[in-house]
C-alpha cells in the first residue's frame, strides 16, 4: 500500500468531521430561531426570489388583459383571481415585489447614511455646526414623514429619483438624533478616555473607537427602516404618487380595486395582505437582530 493510499482515510475522516461539526453548528443556530422569525425568513426569501426572478413564479403576463375573464374568482388557473381587466392578480403581486423591495432598501440605506453622517457631525462638533444641524432636525421632525415626501414630490415633480430621495429624507431627523446621542455616550466611555490618556491622536480615536461604536446600533435597525419605507411607498402609491397604471404596484392595486370590494373581495384583500405580511416579516426579523445584538435570545 502506498503512502498516498494510507493518507486517504485520514483526509476523508477530516472532511467527515468538518461536515459533522458544521451540521451541529447549523442545528444549534436553527434551534435558537423562533418560529415567527423562521416564518419571516422564509417569507422574505420568497419575496427576494420573486424580485429577482419574477418570470419563474408568475403564471401570466402582469400587463396582459383578458376582458372575457374579468373578475374571475381565485382558482388553479388564477391563484388570486383576476382584476377588472382580466389581468392575473398573482402575477401582478409577484412583479410588484421588485419595486417595493428595491425602492424600500435604497431609501432605507439613504436614510441611514444621511443620518449617520449628520449625526456624527452633530455629535463630534457641539458648537455652531452641531447646533445648526440640530435646529434643522427639530424643524424637519415637526413635519410628518408622509407630508415631507409629498412636498418634495410636488416641488420637483415625480420621477423615480425624486421618489427615492424623498423617501430617503423622511426619518433622517430620527437617525440623526440616535447617532448623535450614541456619539455623546461613547465619547465619555472609559475606553475612549483611556485612549486619549495614552496620547493617541484625536482623529485616530474617533475613527477607531467613536465612529464604529456609535453607528453599530443604527445599522442593526436597518431592517426596521426597510419595512417602514415599504409601508410608506405603498401609502404613496395608494395616494397616486408613483408609477401610473397599469404598473403592478401593491398600493396602486389596492387603491384602484377598492371600488370592487363587495363583488371581488380578493382584489383588495390580496395586496393588503401582502403589504401587511411583508412589513411584519421584515420588522420581526429586524427586532430579532436587535435582540441578538443586545445579547438576548
LORO-737244 format. One record per residue: x, y, z of N, C-alpha, C, O, CB in turn; residue in one letter. Coordinates in steps of 0.05 Angstrom, whole numbers, padded with zeros to 5 digits, always signed. Glycine has a CB too. Layout:
% residues N
XYZXYZXYZXYZXYZa...
END
This chain:
% residues 297
+00017-00024+00000+00000+00000+00000+00018+00025+00000+00036+00027+00016-00019+00000+00025x+00012+00044-00018+00028+00068-00020+00021+00087+00002+00001+00084+00016+00025+00081-00047x+00039+00107+00005+00034+00127+00026+00010+00144+00020-00004+00152+00039+00058+00145+00029x+00004+00149-00006-00019+00166-00012-00045+00151-00005-00064+00163+00003-00019+00173-00042x-00045+00124-00009-00069+00109-00002-00073+00108+00028-00096+00107+00037-00066+00081-00013x-00051+00109+00043-00053+00108+00071-00065+00134+00082-00077+00135+00103-00027+00103+00084x-00060+00156+00068-00070+00182+00078-00099+00188+00070-00111+00206+00081-00052+00204+00069x-00109+00172+00051-00137+00178+00042-00157+00174+00064-00175+00192+00066-00143+00160+00019x-00157+00154+00080-00177+00152+00101-00176+00175+00121-00196+00184+00132-00174+00126+00116x-00151+00184+00127-00148+00206+00146-00161+00232+00135-00175+00246+00149-00118+00211+00152x-00156+00237+00109-00168+00261+00097-00199+00259+00096-00213+00278+00101-00157+00267+00069x-00208+00234+00089-00237+00230+00089-00249+00233+00116-00271+00244+00119-00244+00203+00078x-00235+00224+00137-00245+00227+00164-00246+00256+00172-00265+00265+00185-00228+00212+00184x-00226+00272+00163-00225+00300+00169-00249+00314+00156-00262+00331+00169-00199+00313+00159x-00255+00308+00131-00277+00320+00117-00303+00313+00131-00321+00330+00135-00278+00312+00088x-00306+00288+00140-00330+00279+00153-00334+00293+00180-00356+00301+00187-00329+00248+00158x-00311+00298+00194-00313+00312+00220-00321+00341+00216-00337+00352+00231-00286+00310+00235x-00310+00353+00194-00317+00381+00189-00346+00384+00182-00360+00402+00191-00300+00392+00166x-00356+00366+00165-00385+00366+00158-00402+00362+00182-00423+00374+00186-00391+00346+00136x-00393+00343+00200-00408+00338+00224-00409+00362+00242-00430+00368+00253-00397+00315+00238x-00387+00376+00246-00386+00400+00263-00403+00422+00251-00416+00437+00265-00358+00409+00267x-00402+00425+00224-00418+00445+00211-00447+00440+00214-00463+00458+00219-00411+00447+00181x-00455+00414+00212-00483+00407+00215-00492+00412+00244-00515+00422+00249-00488+00378+00208x-00475+00406+00263-00482+00411+00291-00485+00441+00296-00503+00450+00311-00461+00399+00310x-00466+00457+00285-00468+00486+00288-00494+00497+00276-00507+00513+00288-00443+00500+00276x-00500+00487+00252-00525+00497+00239-00550+00488+00255-00569+00504+00257-00527+00486+00210x-00549+00464+00266-00572+00454+00282-00575+00471+00307-00597+00477+00316-00568+00425+00289x-00552+00478+00319-00553+00495+00343-00564+00522+00338-00580+00533+00353-00524+00498+00355x-00556+00534+00315-00567+00560+00307-00597+00558+00301-00613+00575+00310-00553+00572+00283x-00605+00537+00287-00633+00533+00280-00651+00529+00304-00674+00538+00304-00636+00510+00261x-00641+00516+00324-00657+00512+00349-00662+00538+00363-00682+00540+00377-00643+00492+00367x-00644+00557+00360-00647+00583+00374-00665+00602+00359-00671+00624+00370-00621+00595+00378x-00675+00596+00335-00692+00614+00320-00721+00608+00327-00730+00586+00327-00687+00610+00289x-00735+00630+00333-00763+00627+00340-00780+00621+00315-00772+00628+00293-00774+00653+00353x-00803+00607+00319-00819+00600+00295-00828+00625+00279-00829+00624+00255-00844+00585+00304x-00834+00647+00293-00843+00671+00278-00820+00682+00262-00824+00692+00240-00853+00692+00298x-00796+00681+00273-00772+00690+00258-00767+00672+00234-00760+00682+00212-00748+00692+00276x-00769+00646+00238-00764+00627+00217-00785+00631+00194-00778+00631+00171-00766+00598+00227x-00810+00636+00202-00830+00641+00181-00825+00667+00167-00829+00670+00143-00857+00642+00194x-00815+00687+00181-00808+00713+00169-00785+00710+00149-00786+00722+00128-00801+00734+00190x-00765+00694+00156-00743+00689+00139-00752+00676+00113-00743+00683+00091-00721+00673+00153x-00769+00656+00116-00779+00642+00092-00796+00660+00074-00793+00659+00050-00796+00617+00100x-00812+00677+00086-00829+00695+00070-00811+00716+00056-00816+00722+00033-00850+00709+00088x-00791+00727+00070-00773+00746+00058-00757+00733+00035-00752+00745+00015-00754+00758+00079x-00749+00708+00040-00734+00693+00018-00752+00690-00006-00742+00692-00029-00725+00666+00029x-00778+00684-00002-00796+00682-00025-00799+00709-00039-00800+00710-00064-00824+00673-00015x-00800+00731-00024-00802+00757-00037-00777+00764-00052-00779+00775-00074-00807+00779-00015x-00754+00757-00042-00729+00761-00056-00728+00745-00082-00719+00755-00103-00705+00755-00039x-00738+00721-00081-00739+00704-00105-00758+00716-00125-00752+00717-00149-00748+00675-00097x-00780+00727-00116-00799+00740-00134-00788+00765-00146-00793+00771-00169-00825+00746-00119x-00772+00780-00130-00760+00804-00140-00738+00799-00160-00734+00814-00179-00749+00821-00117x-00723+00777-00156-00700+00771-00174-00709+00756-00199-00699+00761-00221-00679+00755-00159x-00727+00738-00196-00736+00721-00218-00766+00720-00220-00778+00699-00216-00724+00692-00215x-00779+00742-00226-00808+00743-00227-00820+00724-00249-00841+00712-00244-00818+00771-00233x-00808+00721-00273-00820+00702-00292-00821+00674-00282-00838+00658-00292-00805+00704-00318x-00803+00666-00264-00803+00638-00255-00827+00633-00237-00834+00609-00234-00777+00633-00239x-00838+00653-00224-00861+00649-00206-00887+00658-00217-00909+00648-00210-00856+00663-00180x-00887+00678-00235-00912+00688-00247-00923+00669-00267-00908+00657-00283-00907+00716-00259x-00949+00666-00267-00962+00648-00286-00971+00662-00311-00977+00649-00331-00985+00634-00273x-00973+00689-00311-00983+00704-00334-00968+00730-00336-00953+00737-00318-01014+00709-00331x-00971+00743-00358-00960+00770-00362-00977+00789-00344-01001+00790-00346-00961+00779-00392x-00963+00805-00327-00978+00822-00308-00993+00845-00322-01011+00857-00310-00960+00833-00288x-00986+00851-00347-00999+00873-00361-01019+00864-00382-01034+00881-00392-00977+00890-00374x-01019+00839-00389-01037+00829-00410-01066+00828-00399-01071+00819-00376-01029+00801-00420x-01085+00838-00415-01113+00839-00407-01129+00817-00420-01122+00807-00442-01125+00867-00413x-01150+00809-00407-01169+00789-00418-01197+00795-00408-01206+00784-00388-01160+00759-00409x-01210+00814-00421-01237+00823-00411-01257+00800-00408-01276+00803-00392-01248+00844-00429x-01254+00779-00423-01273+00757-00421-01271+00743-00394-01291+00730-00386-01269+00737-00444x-01248+00745-00381-01245+00732-00355-01241+00752-00333-01226+00746-00314-01221+00712-00356x-01253+00775-00335-01251+00796-00314-01266+00787-00289-01287+00773-00291-01262+00823-00324x-01255+00794-00266-01267+00788-00240-01270+00757-00236-01288+00748-00223-01294+00801-00238x-01251+00742-00247-01252+00713-00242-01243+00708-00214-01223+00719-00204-01233+00698-00263x-01257+00690-00201-01250+00683-00173-01224+00667-00172-01216+00655-00192-01273+00668-00160x-01211+00667-00148-01187+00650-00146-01191+00621-00153-01211+00609-00145-01176+00652-00117x-01173+00610-00169-01175+00583-00179-01147+00573-00184-01127+00587-00180-01192+00581-00204x-01145+00548-00194-01119+00537-00201-01106+00552-00224-01081+00554-00225-01121+00507-00207x-01122+00562-00242-01111+00577-00265-01103+00605-00257-01082+00615-00267-01132+00578-00288x-01118+00617-00239-01111+00644-00229-01112+00642-00198-01134+00643-00186-01131+00666-00240x-01089+00639-00186-01088+00633-00157-01102+00655-00141-01116+00649-00121-01059+00630-00148x-01098+00680-00148-01110+00703-00134-01132+00716-00150-01140+00739-00144-01089+00723-00126x-01143+00702-00170-01164+00713-00186-01154+00733-00207-01129+00735-00211-01185+00726-00169x-01172+00747-00220-01165+00768-00239-01179+00794-00232-01198+00794-00216-01173+00759-00268x-01169+00816-00243-01180+00842-00236-01201+00850-00257-01210+00834-00272-01158+00863-00235x-01208+00876-00257-01229+00886-00274-01222+00884-00304-01240+00885-00321-01236+00914-00267x-01197+00882-00310-01188+00880-00338-01179+00851-00346-01169+00847-00368-01165+00899-00343x-01183+00833-00328-01176+00805-00333-01147+00799-00328-01137+00778-00337-01183+00798-00361x-01132+00817-00315-01104+00812-00310-01101+00794-00286-01116+00796-00266-01088+00838-00306x-01081+00776-00287-01077+00757-00265-01065+00771-00241-01044+00784-00243-01058+00735-00275x-01079+00770-00218-01071+00784-00194-01046+00772-00182-01028+00786-00172-01094+00783-00173x-01043+00745-00183-01019+00732-00173-00994+00743-00187-00974+00749-00174-01021+00702-00175x-00995+00745-00213-00972+00754-00229-00966+00783-00222-00943+00791-00221-00977+00751-00259x-00986+00799-00218-00982+00827-00212-00970+00830-00184-00954+00848-00179-01008+00843-00214x-00978+00813-00165-00965+00814-00139-00936+00806-00141-00919+00819-00128-00980+00794-00120x-00930+00786-00156-00902+00777-00159-00885+00799-00172-00863+00804-00162-00901+00751-00177x-00894+00811-00193-00879+00832-00206-00878+00858-00190-00860+00874-00194-00891+00838-00234x-00896+00861-00171-00895+00884-00153-00875+00882-00131-00870+00902-00117-00922+00890-00142x-00864+00858-00127-00845+00855-00105-00819+00869-00111-00806+00880-00093-00839+00825-00101x-00810+00870-00136-00784+00882-00143-00784+00912-00136-00766+00921-00122-00778+00878-00172x-00803+00929-00146-00801+00957-00139-00805+00962-00110-00792+00981-00099-00822+00973-00155x-00821+00947-00096-00826+00951-00068-00800+00946-00052-00792+00962-00035-00849+00933-00058x-00788+00923-00056-00764+00916-00041-00740+00934-00049-00725+00943-00032-00756+00887-00045x-00737+00938-00076-00714+00954-00085-00715+00983-00075-00696+00993-00064-00712+00953-00115x-00738+00996-00080-00740+01024-00071-00739+01026-00041-00728+01045-00030-00766+01036-00082x-00752+01007-00027-00751+01008+00002-00723+01004+00013-00715+01018+00032-00768+00986+00014x-00707+00986+00001-00680+00982+00010-00662+01006+00004-00646+01014+00021-00668+00957-00003x-00664+01017-00020-00648+01041-00027-00655+01065-00009-00637+01078+00000-00652+01048-00057x-00681+01069-00005-00689+01092+00011-00680+01088+00040-00671+01108+00053-00720+01095+00011x-00682+01064+00051-00673+01059+00078-00643+01063+00081-00634+01074+00101-00681+01031+00087x-00628+01054+00061-00599+01058+00061-00592+01087+00060-00574+01096+00073-00586+01042+00038x-00607+01102+00043-00602+01131+00041-00608+01145+00068-00592+01162+00077-00618+01144+00019x-00630+01138+00080-00637+01149+00107-00615+01143+00127-00607+01161+00143-00664+01138+00116x-00606+01119+00127-00585+01111+00147-00559+01125+00142-00547+01134+00161-00581+01080+00146x-00551+01127+00117-00525+01141+00111-00526+01170+00118-00508+01181+00131-00518+01138+00081x-00548+01184+00110-00551+01212+00117-00552+01216+00147-00540+01235+00158-00575+01224+00103x-00567+01199+00160-00570+01202+00189-00543+01197+00203-00537+01212+00223-00590+01182+00200x-00528+01178+00194-00502+01173+00206-00482+01196+00202-00469+01205+00221-00489+01147+00195x-00481+01206+00178-00463+01228+00172-00470+01254+00188-00452+01266+00201-00463+01235+00142x-00495+01261+00187-00503+01286+00201-00502+01281+00231-00495+01300+00246-00531+01294+00193x-00509+01257+00241-00507+01252+00269-00479+01252+00280-00474+01262+00302-00520+01225+00275x-00460+01242+00264-00432+01243+00272-00422+01271+00274-00408+01279+00292-00414+01227+00253x-00429+01287+00254-00420+01316+00254-00432+01330+00277-00419+01346+00291-00428+01330+00227x-00458+01326+00282-00471+01340+00305-00461+01331+00332-00460+01347+00350-00501+01335+00303x-00453+01305+00334-00443+01295+00359-00414+01303+00364-00406+01308+00387-00446+01266+00360x-00398+01303+00343-00369+01310+00347-00364+01340+00347-00344+01349+00358-00353+01297+00324x-00382+01355+00336-00380+01384+00335-00404+01396+00350-00425+01400+00338-00377+01395+00306x-00401+01401+00375-00423+01410+00392-00426+01441+00391-00442+01452+00406-00420+01401+00420x-00410+01454+00374-00412+01483+00373-00431+01492+00352-00454+01482+00350-00384+01495+00368x-00423+01511+00335-00441+01524+00316-00453+01504+00296-00477+01503+00293-00427+01546+00301x-00436+01488+00283-00446+01470+00263-00465+01449+00275-00485+01443+00263-00422+01456+00249x-00458+01438+00298-00475+01419+00311-00502+01431+00318-00522+01418+00316-00462+01408+00335x-00501+01456+00328-00527+01469+00336-00544+01475+00311-00569+01472+00313-00521+01495+00350x-00532+01482+00289-00547+01487+00264-00561+01461+00255-00584+01461+00247-00529+01499+00242x-00546+01439+00255-00557+01413+00246-00580+01405+00264-00601+01396+00254-00535+01391+00247x-00577+01409+00290-00599+01400+00308-00623+01418+00306-00646+01408+00309-00589+01400+00337x-00620+01444+00300-00643+01461+00296-00658+01453+00271-00683+01453+00270-00634+01491+00295x-00643+01447+00249-00656+01437+00225-00670+01411+00230-00692+01406+00219-00635+01434+00202x-00658+01394+00246-00670+01368+00252-00697+01372+00267-00716+01358+00262-00651+01350+00269x-00697+01391+00285-00722+01396+00300-00744+01407+00282-00767+01400+00285-00716+01416+00323x-00736+01423+00262-00756+01433+00243-00768+01411+00227-00792+01409+00223-00744+01455+00225x-00750+01394+00216-00759+01372+00199-00775+01351+00215-00794+01339+00204-00736+01358+00186x-00768+01347+00240-00782+01327+00256-00810+01336+00263-00827+01320+00270-00766+01322+00282x-00815+01362+00261-00843+01372+00266-00861+01367+00242-00885+01371+00244-00842+01402+00272x-00850+01359+00219-00866+01353+00195-00868+01323+00192-00848+01309+00192-00853+01366+00170x-00892+01312+00190-00895+01283+00186-00880+01273+00161-00877+01287+00142-00925+01275+00184x-00871+01248+00162-00855+01237+00140-00871+01237+00114-00860+01244+00093-00847+01208+00147x-00896+01229+00115-00912+01228+00091-00915+01256+00079-00914+01259+00054-00940+01216+00097x-00919+01276+00095-00921+01303+00085-00895+01313+00073-00895+01327+00053-00931+01322+00107x-00872+01305+00085-00846+01312+00073-00843+01301+00045-00835+01315+00027-00824+01302+00091x-00851+01276+00042-00848+01263+00016-00866+01277-00005-00858+01282-00027-00855+01233+00017x-00891+01282+00003-00910+01295-00015-00900+01323-00023-00904+01332-00046-00937+01297-00003x-00889+01338-00004-00878+01365-00010-00855+01364-00030-00854+01379-00049-00869+01379+00015x-00837+01345-00026-00814+01343-00044-00822+01335-00072-00813+01346-00092-00793+01322-00033x-00841+01315-00074-00850+01306-00100-00866+01328-00114-00863+01332-00138-00868+01281-00097x-00882+01344-00099-00897+01365-00112-00879+01388-00121-00885+01402-00141-00918+01376-00092x-00857+01393-00107-00839+01414-00115-00821+01407-00138-00817+01424-00156-00821+01422-00091x-00811+01383-00139-00792+01375-00160-00803+01357-00181-00789+01349-00200-00768+01362-00147x-00829+01350-00179-00841+01333-00199-00835+01303-00193-00815+01296-00180-00831+01340-00227x-00852+01286-00204-00849+01258-00199-00829+01245-00218-00830+01249-00242-00875+01243-00201x-00810+01230-00206-00792+01212-00220-00783+01192-00200-00786+01195-00176-00768+01228-00233x-00771+01170-00210-00761+01150-00192-00739+01161-00174-00739+01155-00150-00749+01126-00208x-00722+01178-00185-00701+01191-00168-00713+01209-00147-00704+01208-00124-00681+01207-00186x-00732+01225-00154-00745+01243-00135-00759+01227-00113-00758+01234-00090-00765+01261-00149x-00772+01205-00121-00786+01188-00101-00766+01175-00082-00772+01175-00058-00802+01166-00116x-00744+01166-00092-00724+01153-00074-00712+01174-00055-00708+01168-00032-00702+01140-00091x-00706+01198-00066-00694+01219-00049-00714+01227-00027-00707+01231-00004-00685+01243-00066x-00739+01231-00035-00759+01240-00016-00764+01218+00005-00767+01225+00029-00785+01246-00030x-00764+01193-00002-00766+01171+00017-00741+01170+00035-00743+01164+00059-00770+01144+00003x-00718+01175+00023-00694+01175+00039-00692+01197+00059-00681+01194+00081-00670+01176+00021x-00702+01221+00052-00701+01244+00070-00719+01239+00094-00713+01248+00116-00708+01270+00055x-00742+01226+00089-00760+01220+00111-00747+01203+00132-00734+01184+00126-00786+01207+00101x-00751+01210+00157-00740+01196+00181-00710+01201+00185-00699+01189+00203-00745+01167+00178x-00698+01218+00169-00670+01225+00174-00666+01239+00201-00647+01233+00216-00659+01244+00152x-00684+01257+00209-00681+01270+00236-00679+01250+00259-00664+01254+00277-00703+01289+00241x-00695+01229+00258-00694+01209+00279-00666+01195+00280-00655+01191+00301-00716+01187+00276x-00656+01188+00256-00629+01176+00255-00608+01194+00265-00589+01186+00279-00623+01167+00226x-00610+01220+00258-00590+01239+00268-00590+01241+00298-00569+01241+00310-00596+01267+00256x-00613+01241+00310-00615+01242+00339-00603+01217+00351-00589+01218+00372-00644+01246+00348x-00609+01194+00340-00599+01168+00350-00568+01168+00349-00555+01160+00369-00610+01145+00334x-00557+01175+00327-00528+01174+00324-00515+01195+00342-00495+01189+00355-00520+01179+00294x-00526+01219+00343-00514+01240+00360-00514+01231+00389-00494+01235+00404-00529+01267+00356x-00537+01220+00398-00538+01211+00426-00517+01189+00431-00505+01189+00453-00566+01201+00433x-00514+01171+00412-00494+01150+00416-00466+01160+00416-00449+01151+00431-00497+01129+00394x-00460+01180+00399-00434+01193+00399-00427+01205+00426-00405+01202+00436-00432+01213+00377x-00447+01220+00437-00442+01233+00463-00437+01213+00485-00421+01218+00504-00466+01251+00470x-00450+01190+00483-00446+01169+00504-00418+01156+00500-00404+01152+00520-00468+01148+00502x-00411+01149+00476-00386+01135+00470-00362+01154+00477-00342+01144+00487-00384+01126+00441x-00364+01179+00471-00342+01197+00477-00335+01199+00507-00313+01206+00514-00348+01225+00466x-00355+01193+00524-00350+01193+00552-00344+01166+00564-00341+01162+00588-00374+01205+00567x-00342+01146+00546-00336+01118+00556-00307+01117+00566-00290+01132+00558-00341+01098+00533x-00303+01097+00584-00276+01095+00597-00255+01087+00577-00232+01097+00578-00277+01074+00619x-00261+01070+00557-00240+01061+00539-00232+01084+00520-00209+01085+00511-00250+01037+00522x-00251+01103+00514-00244+01126+00498-00226+01145+00514-00206+01156+00504-00269+01140+00488x-00233+01150+00539-00217+01167+00556-00189+01155+00560-00169+01169+00562-00231+01172+00583x-00188+01128+00562-00162+01115+00565-00145+01119+00540-00121+01123+00542-00166+01086+00571x-00158+01118+00517-00143+01122+00492-00132+01150+00490-00109+01154+00482-00161+01117+00468x-00147+01170+00499-00137+01198+00500-00114+01200+00519-00094+01214+00514-00160+01217+00507x-00116+01186+00542-00095+01187+00563-00069+01176+00552-00047+01185+00559-00104+01172+00588x-00070+01156+00535-00046+01143+00524-00033+01160+00503-00012+01153+00492-00053+01116+00513x-00045+01182+00496-00033+01200+00476-00040+01194+00448-00027+01204+00429-00004+01200+00480x-00060+01177+00443-00069+01170+00415-00082+01195+00403-00098+01208+00416-00088+01146+00415x-00075+01202+00378-00086+01225+00365-00117+01225+00365-00129+01204+00364-00076+01228+00337x-00129+01249+00367-00158+01251+00368-00171+01238+00344-00191+01223+00347-00166+01280+00370x-00161+01243+00319-00173+01232+00296-00173+01202+00295-00191+01189+00285-00160+01243+00271x-00151+01190+00306-00149+01161+00307-00169+01149+00327-00180+01128+00322-00121+01152+00313x-00172+01162+00350-00191+01153+00370-00220+01154+00359-00236+01136+00363-00189+01170+00396x-00225+01176+00344-00252+01179+00332-00258+01157+00312-00279+01144+00312-00255+01206+00319x-00238+01152+00294-00242+01132+00273-00242+01104+00284-00257+01087+00274-00221+01135+00252x-00226+01098+00304-00223+01071+00313-00243+01063+00335-00251+01040+00337-00195+01066+00323x-00251+01082+00351-00269+01076+00374-00296+01089+00373-00316+01076+00376-00255+01084+00399x-00296+01116+00368-00321+01130+00370-00340+01123+00347-00364+01116+00352-00316+01160+00370x-00331+01125+00322-00348+01121+00299-00359+01092+00299-00384+01089+00296-00333+01126+00274x-00343+01071+00301-00355+01044+00299-00375+01038+00321-00396+01026+00316-00333+01023+00301x-00369+01046+00346-00388+01041+00368-00412+01059+00367-00432+01053+00381-00373+01044+00394x-00411+01080+00352-00435+01098+00351-00454+01090+00329-00478+01094+00332-00425+01127+00346x-00444+01079+00307-00461+01073+00284-00472+01044+00285-00491+01037+00271-00447+01078+00258x-00459+01027+00301-00468+00999+00302-00497+00995+00310-00511+00980+00297-00450+00983+00321x-00507+01009+00331-00535+01006+00338-00554+01015+00317-00576+01005+00314-00541+01021+00364x-00546+01035+00301-00563+01046+00280-00564+01027+00256-00585+01023+00243-00554+01074+00271x-00541+01014+00250-00540+00995+00228-00558+00970+00234-00569+00959+00216-00512+00986+00223x-00560+00963+00259-00576+00940+00266-00606+00946+00261-00621+00928+00256-00572+00932+00296x-00613+00971+00262-00641+00979+00258-00648+00982+00229-00671+00990+00222-00647+01005+00272x-00630+00976+00210-00635+00980+00182-00658+00963+00172-00675+00974+00157-00610+00972+00166x-00661+00938+00180-00685+00922+00170-00711+00935+00179-00731+00935+00163-00684+00894+00181x-00713+00946+00203-00737+00960+00211-00743+00984+00193-00766+00990+00187-00735+00969+00241x-00722+00998+00185-00725+01021+00168-00735+01012+00140-00751+01026+00128-00699+01036+00165x-00726+00989+00131-00735+00979+00105-00765+00973+00106-00779+00981+00087-00719+00953+00097x-00774+00961+00127-00803+00955+00130-00819+00981+00130-00840+00982+00118-00808+00940+00155x-00809+01001+00144-00824+01026+00145-00825+01040+00117-00845+01051+00110-00811+01045+00165x-00803+01038+00102-00802+01050+00076-00821+01036+00057-00834+01049+00040-00774+01050+00064x-00823+01010+00058-00842+00995+00041-00870+01003+00048-00887+01006+00029-00838+00964+00045x-00877+01005+00073-00904+01014+00081-00909+01043+00071-00931+01049+00062-00907+01013+00111x-00889+01060+00073-00893+01088+00063-00896+01088+00033-00911+01104+00022-00869+01105+00072x-00880+01071+00019-00883+01070-00010-00910+01060-00019-00922+01070-00038-00861+01052-00022x-00921+01040-00004-00948+01031-00010-00969+01052-00006-00988+01055-00021-00954+01006+00007x-00965+01068+00015-00983+01090+00021-00983+01111-00002-01003+01121-00010-00976+01103+00047x-00958+01117-00011-00956+01137-00033-00969+01127-00058-00983+01142-00072-00927+01143-00038x-00964+01102-00066-00976+01091-00090-01007+01089-00087-01021+01092-00106-00965+01063-00097x-01016+01085-00062-01045+01085-00057-01057+01113-00062-01079+01115-00072-01051+01076-00028x-01041+01133-00056-01050+01161-00060-01046+01170-00088-01053+01193-00095-01036+01179-00041x-01033+01154-00105-01029+01161-00133-01001+01172-00139-00996+01181-00161-01049+01181-00141x-00983+01172-00119-00956+01181-00123-00939+01157-00130-00932+01141-00112-00945+01197-00098x-00932+01153-00154-00917+01130-00163-00920+01126-00192-00932+01142-00206-00925+01106-00147x-00911+01103-00202-00914+01096-00230-00944+01094-00237-00959+01082-00222-00899+01070-00237x-00952+01105-00259-00981+01105-00266-00990+01077-00273-00974+01060-00281-00986+01125-00289x-01016+01072-00271-01027+01046-00280-01021+01042-00310-01019+01061-00325-01058+01045-00275x-01017+01017-00318-01023+00992-00303-00998+00980-00290-00996+00956-00288-01035+00972-00322x-00980+00996-00280-00956+00986-00267-00965+00970-00242-00982+00979-00227-00937+01009-00258x-00953+00946-00238-00962+00929-00216-00950+00937-00189-00932+00924-00179-00955+00900-00221x-00960+00959-00178-00951+00968-00151-00973+00960-00131-00997+00963-00136-00946+00998-00151x-00964+00950-00108-00983+00939-00089-01003+00961-00079-01027+00956-00078-00969+00927-00065x-00993+00984-00073-01010+01006-00064-01030+01015-00084-01054+01020-00078-00994+01029-00054x-01021+01018-00109-01040+01027-00131-01060+01005-00137-01083+01012-00143-01024+01034-00156x-01053+00979-00135-01072+00958-00138-01094+00960-00117-01118+00956-00123-01058+00930-00137x-01086+00966-00093-01105+00969-00071-01124+00993-00075-01147+00992-00070-01091+00972-00044x-01112+01015-00086-01128+01039-00090-01148+01036-00113-01171+01044-00110-01110+01063-00096x-01139+01023-00135-01157+01021-00158-01179+01001-00153-01202+01006-00161-01140+01012-00183x-01173+00979-00140-01192+00957-00138-01210+00959-00113-01226+00941-00107-01178+00931-00137x-01207+00981-00097-01223+00983-00073-01253+00988-00080-01270+00983-00064-01213+01006-00056x-01258+00997-00105-01286+01001-00113-01300+00975-00118-01325+00975-00120-01287+01018-00138x-01286+00953-00120-01298+00927-00126-01297+00909-00102-01298+00884-00105-01285+00914-00150x-01295+00920-00078-01291+00903-00054-01315+00886-00048-01312+00865-00036-01284+00921-00030x-01339+00895-00056-01363+00879-00050-01367+00855-00068-01375+00834-00058-01387+00898-00052x-01360+00858-00093-01364+00835-00112-01339+00821-00119-01340+00799-00131-01378+00845-00137x-01315+00831-00112-01290+00818-00117-01271+00824-00094-01252+00840-00097-01278+00827-00145x-01275+00811-00072-01260+00818-00048-01230+00812-00050-01214+00825-00037-01271+00802-00024x-01223+00793-00067-01195+00785-00069-01177+00807-00082-01153+00806-00078-01193+00759-00086x-01189+00826-00096-01174+00847-00108-01161+00866-00088-01140+00876-00092-01191+00862-00128x-01175+00870-00066-01164+00887-00045-01151+00871-00022-01132+00880-00010-01186+00905-00033x-01162+00847-00017-01151+00831+00005-01123+00821-00001-01106+00820+00017-01170+00807+00010x-01118+00814-00026-01092+00803-00033-01069+00823-00030-01050+00818-00015-01092+00792-00061x-01070+00846-00043-01048+00865-00040-01046+00876-00011-01023+00881-00001-01051+00889-00058x-01069+00879+00003-01068+00888+00030-01054+00868+00048-01037+00875+00065-01096+00894+00041x-01060+00842+00044-01047+00821+00060-01017+00819+00054-01001+00815+00072-01061+00794+00054x-01010+00823+00029-00981+00821+00021-00966+00844+00034-00944+00840+00044-00978+00822-00009x-00977+00868+00034-00964+00891+00046-00960+00887+00076-00939+00891+00087-00980+00917+00041x-00982+00878+00089-00980+00874+00118-00960+00852+00125-00944+00855+00143-01008+00866+00129x-00961+00829+00111-00943+00807+00116-00914+00815+00111-00896+00807+00125-00950+00783+00100x-00909+00831+00090-00882+00839+00084-00871+00857+00106-00848+00852+00115-00881+00855+00057x-00886+00877+00114-00877+00894+00135-00873+00879+00162-00853+00883+00176-00897+00918+00140x-00892+00861+00168-00889+00846+00193-00865+00827+00192-00851+00825+00212-00915+00829+00197x-00860+00814+00169-00838+00796+00167-00811+00811+00170-00793+00801+00184-00838+00781+00140x-00808+00834+00157-00783+00849+00159-00780+00860+00187-00757+00859+00197-00783+00872+00138x-00801+00870+00199-00799+00880+00226-00793+00858+00246-00777+00863+00265-00825+00894+00234x-00805+00835+00242-00799+00812+00260-00770+00804+00259-00757+00800+00279-00817+00788+00254x-00759+00802+00234-00731+00796+00231-00713+00818+00242-00693+00812+00255-00724+00791+00201x-00721+00843+00238-00705+00865+00248-00704+00866+00278-00683+00871+00290-00715+00891+00238x-00727+00861+00291-00727+00861+00320-00712+00837+00332-00700+00840+00353-00756+00860+00330x-00712+00815+00318-00695+00792+00327-00666+00799+00325-00650+00792+00342-00702+00767+00310x-00658+00813+00304-00630+00821+00301-00622+00841+00324-00600+00840+00334-00625+00834+00274x-00641+00859+00330-00636+00878+00352-00632+00863+00379-00613+00869+00394-00659+00898+00355x-00649+00843+00384-00646+00827+00409-00620+00812+00409-00607+00811+00430-00670+00807+00411x-00612+00801+00387-00587+00786+00387-00563+00804+00390-00543+00797+00402-00584+00770+00361x-00565+00829+00379-00543+00848+00382-00540+00857+00411-00519+00865+00420-00546+00873+00364x-00562+00855+00426-00561+00862+00455-00555+00839+00473-00555+00841+00497-00588+00874+00463x-00549+00816+00460-00542+00792+00476-00566+00776+00486-00563+00758+00502-00526+00800+00500x-00590+00782+00475-00614+00768+00483-00620+00746+00462-00611+00748+00439-00638+00787+00487x-00635+00726+00471-00643+00704+00453-00673+00700+00453-00683+00683+00439-00629+00678+00460x
END
